């Protein structure tokens, strides 16, 4: 046997084995990172917003001077809105205020053909809390708080060309609900219903003093602009 040939072959095999082991050690081992989950974007309602609103009011007013006679004031309303929301999960808490011009009014013949009586609201403001449940960009909500408005009463005798008016800034309450939809990242549209009760006051129109009440329902729509970043993301 040629031991020299055998030794050379053995040395070559040893060299090849050591080279293969070194190369195998350099190959990176796969690292398990868990299942990949897609990132989900959702709308965040938190932050400051301002807007405009317009709608229609209709309701009832009574004068104690005229038992059995109900005024049914109605008319347009236009105003501005400011509010702030805080979102926790799907629950959205907020405060909202608005102020606007009102042309909600009605008149009746106090003395048919002789004397007319009118009830009117010149302006109306509300300041309310809101709570809603967000379905991404859709936010149904309920709201309640205070209402403040100027109620004006007028007694006139057209044939004589005379009239007497008085007004009172009335503090009352309001409650209702609505739904808001974020159709763009910083713009949302809403439609809502509010019931407003401005209580009663003594008109004090000489020579009579009588209690005047005013209650109305409001249906209105609005557009809001949001200043905060509207989109958040989560896995």
Secondary structure, DSSP 4 states (H G I P E B T S, - for coil): --HHHHHHHHHHHHHHHHHHHHHHHHSPPP---------EEEE---EEEEEEEEEEEEEEEEETTSTT-EE--EEEEEEEEEEEEEEETTEEEEEEEEEEEEEEEEEEEEETTTEEEEEEEEEEEEEEEEEEEEETTEEEEEEEEEEEEEEEEEEEETTTTEEEEEEEEEEEEEEEEEEEE--SSSEEEEEEEEEEEEEEEE---TT---EEEEEEEEEEEEEEEE-S--EEEE-
